[in-house]
């Protein structure tokens, strides 16, 4: 049970970092389009 919770936290953390990366790439693309 404990390991299951750990894996869930790890997956959720990875998903958060992936979302941040996607937002960062989106913002960078917007900046390039502005220029």
Secondary structure, DSSP 8 states (H G I E B T S, - for coil): -HHHHHHHHHHHHHHHHHHHHHHHHHHHHHHHHH-
